[in-house]
Amino acid sequence: MTDVDVCIIGGGIQGCGVAQAVAAAGYKTLLIEQTGIAAATSCRSSKLIHGGLRYLESGQFGLVAKSLAERERLIRNAPELVRRVPFYIPIYKDTRRRPWQIVLGLSLYALLGRLQASACYRSVAQREWPQLDGLRQDGLQAVYQYWDAQTDDAELTRAVMYSAMQLGAELRCPARFISARYHNGHYQIGYEQGQMEYGLSSKVLVNAAGPWVKTVHDGLQTRALMPDIDLVQGTHLILKQSAPSGVYYVESPSDRRAVFVMPWYGHTMIGTTETLVQTDPASIIPTEHEIDYLRNIAHYYFPHNDDSVIDRFAGVRVLPKGAKGVFDRPRDTLLFTHSDLPGYLALIGGKLTAYRVTAETVLHLTQKFLMPRKPINNTRVLALGKAPEGLW
Ligand SMILES: Cc1cc2nc3c(=O)[nH]c(=O)nc-3n(C[C@H](O)[C@H](O)[C@H](O)COP(=O)(O)OP(=O)(O)OC[C@H]3O[C@@H](n4cnc5c(N)ncnc54)[C@H](O)[C@@H]3O)c2cc1C
């Protein structure tokens, strides 16, 4: 039976991030992924590496400051994978957020971004508006421009897993976690690969199964209850229109939600939606309602652009159950531990942007269950390049 320090379930950005952090800290690490690296949510996000300007409205200042610091670190450590892009906020007569609110929000964003040059924003001069990628000019009152960043989420996740493997982490993929039982300071873990069942023993077990976090938790057959969660589907469309010069942060005319229109491999991508789902996360697809909703927004703001849909995809957010509407629920990662399950940790929700610092926190929380090891590297400064083509 294989014996490791840390076993991670799930090869999305969170699981790969944890594998990289614990392997860099010198621990014997193994990750189990059922489908493929970045096969689920981590290839279906909005692909933004950002502080999350809109989270300021719901008072999530800690999350914004942390994400802005991580954005800068990723631009520095992974320049091949994360690039700075201009973001534009157009304000019309009927836009709910008024110019003073945008200026206030962007000033706070700059402050939380430590007032670095990249945190600056500006008001775009009226003479420049006609050059803004076909943006509707009728009723336009102001346009603000600031900076955030974009990535290819799947490529970033594969790069993090490759880095983890360079640091010594092992990968079982495709392999499916089935069960775990805590006994004498170890988890006895059962998983399936091919038609065979295997066992391994690990001191720490990290559940990073994204939308399947509850299913994996149920495999522990424990009475320790995980917090209740909601699964919320988010759809994106790829439109035929060539890529805009930056990301447009617009307000849906029908329900005033914030939506992004952004460049994506030579085309225009628009998203996202928030639709509560009850079905198996593996089977979700964009609904007709979501497609119409997003196309209407694209047409409203870019009336002369080609809004033919050439591709579409839907991902699933994991959000804590709560009284608030899904748009206003907290977006930070919830790290669940329980005294009945020493050395077990489940990651609930969270942002692609903050994966590294989340993994660092997971390491700190689980290290007390492990023998001291000599660190090999530190993910704060470790350079991250693309994984070789065709690896997964
Ligand atoms: C629509 C949408 C837009 C988003 N946009 C952004 C954004 O622009 N910027 C940002 O920072 N964040 C964004 N996010 C958040 C971000 O994408 C997610 O937080 C992140 O991708 C979640 O990664 P994960 O590793 O937790 O889950 P996943 O990527 O879903 O990975 C979980 C993995 O666990 C595996 N697994 C499950 N069960 C088992 C099992 N039994 N055995 C083995 N493996 C198993 C699955 O196959 C899967 O690969 C967005 C999220 C959504 C849904």
The ligand as a MOL file (V3000), in Angstrom:
LIG
                    3D

  0  0  0     0  0            999 V3000
M  V30 BEGIN CTAB
M  V30 COUNTS 53 58 0 0 0
M  V30 BEGIN ATOM
M  V30 1 C -18.8310 30.6190 -14.1960 0
M  V30 2 C -17.6480 30.8350 -13.3100 0
M  V30 3 C -16.7980 31.9070 -13.5300 0
M  V30 4 C -15.6860 32.1010 -12.7100 0
M  V30 5 N -14.8310 33.1220 -12.9900 0
M  V30 6 C -13.7360 33.2980 -12.2310 0
M  V30 7 C -12.7950 34.3130 -12.5740 0
M  V30 8 O -12.9080 34.9830 -13.6010 0
M  V30 9 N -11.7270 34.4830 -11.7570 0
M  V30 10 C -11.5490 33.7390 -10.6320 0
M  V30 11 O -10.5880 34.0050 -9.9210 0
M  V30 12 N -12.4090 32.7380 -10.3000 0
M  V30 13 C -13.4820 32.5020 -11.0840 0
M  V30 14 N -14.3450 31.4820 -10.7940 0
M  V30 15 C -14.0440 30.6090 -9.6630 0
M  V30 16 C -13.0560 29.5070 -10.0870 0
M  V30 17 O -13.2310 29.1330 -11.4180 0
M  V30 18 C -13.2380 28.3040 -9.2130 0
M  V30 19 O -13.1360 28.7010 -7.8710 0
M  V30 20 C -12.2030 27.2270 -9.4360 0
M  V30 21 O -12.0450 26.9120 -10.7900 0
M  V30 22 C -12.6240 25.9980 -8.6600 0
M  V30 23 O -11.6040 25.0460 -8.7450 0
M  V30 24 P -11.6830 23.6870 -7.9430 0
M  V30 25 O -10.3580 23.0670 -8.0350 0
M  V30 26 O -12.2570 23.9310 -6.5850 0
M  V30 27 O -12.8270 22.8330 -8.6910 0
M  V30 28 P -12.7910 22.0500 -10.0790 0
M  V30 29 O -12.0040 22.7650 -11.0890 0
M  V30 30 O -14.1980 21.7380 -10.3960 0
M  V30 31 O -11.9910 20.7230 -9.7350 0
M  V30 32 C -12.5390 19.6790 -8.9420 0
M  V30 33 C -11.9890 18.3770 -9.4880 0
M  V30 34 O -12.3030 17.3130 -8.6110 0
M  V30 35 C -12.4610 16.1500 -9.4010 0
M  V30 36 N -13.1880 15.1320 -8.6180 0
M  V30 37 C -14.4480 15.2190 -8.1320 0
M  V30 38 N -14.7890 14.0840 -7.5020 0
M  V30 39 C -13.7220 13.2480 -7.5910 0
M  V30 40 C -13.4660 11.9050 -7.1460 0
M  V30 41 N -14.3920 11.1870 -6.4920 0
M  V30 42 N -12.2580 11.3610 -7.4160 0
M  V30 43 C -11.3070 12.0530 -8.1020 0
M  V30 44 N -11.5120 13.3170 -8.5560 0
M  V30 45 C -12.6960 13.9140 -8.2960 0
M  V30 46 C -13.2340 16.6450 -10.6050 0
M  V30 47 O -13.1080 15.7710 -11.7100 0
M  V30 48 C -12.5910 18.0070 -10.8530 0
M  V30 49 O -11.5580 17.9540 -11.8390 0
M  V30 50 C -15.4530 31.2390 -11.6090 0
M  V30 51 C -16.3070 30.1560 -11.3900 0
M  V30 52 C -17.3770 29.9380 -12.2360 0
M  V30 53 C -18.2570 28.7610 -12.0270 0
M  V30 END ATOM
M  V30 BEGIN BOND
M  V30 1 1 1 2
M  V30 2 1 2 3
M  V30 3 2 2 52
M  V30 4 2 3 4
M  V30 5 1 4 5
M  V30 6 1 4 50
M  V30 7 2 5 6
M  V30 8 1 6 7
M  V30 9 1 6 13
M  V30 10 2 7 8
M  V30 11 1 7 9
M  V30 12 1 9 10
M  V30 13 2 10 11
M  V30 14 1 10 12
M  V30 15 2 12 13
M  V30 16 1 13 14
M  V30 17 1 14 15
M  V30 18 1 14 50
M  V30 19 1 15 16
M  V30 20 1 16 17
M  V30 21 1 16 18
M  V30 22 1 18 19
M  V30 23 1 18 20
M  V30 24 1 20 21
M  V30 25 1 20 22
M  V30 26 1 22 23
M  V30 27 1 23 24
M  V30 28 2 24 25
M  V30 29 1 24 26
M  V30 30 1 24 27
M  V30 31 1 27 28
M  V30 32 2 28 29
M  V30 33 1 28 30
M  V30 34 1 28 31
M  V30 35 1 31 32
M  V30 36 1 32 33
M  V30 37 1 33 34
M  V30 38 1 33 48
M  V30 39 1 34 35
M  V30 40 1 35 36
M  V30 41 1 35 46
M  V30 42 1 36 37
M  V30 43 1 36 45
M  V30 44 2 37 38
M  V30 45 1 38 39
M  V30 46 1 39 40
M  V30 47 2 39 45
M  V30 48 1 40 41
M  V30 49 2 40 42
M  V30 50 1 42 43
M  V30 51 2 43 44
M  V30 52 1 44 45
M  V30 53 1 46 47
M  V30 54 1 46 48
M  V30 55 1 48 49
M  V30 56 2 50 51
M  V30 57 1 51 52
M  V30 58 1 52 53
M  V30 END BOND
M  V30 END CTAB
M  END
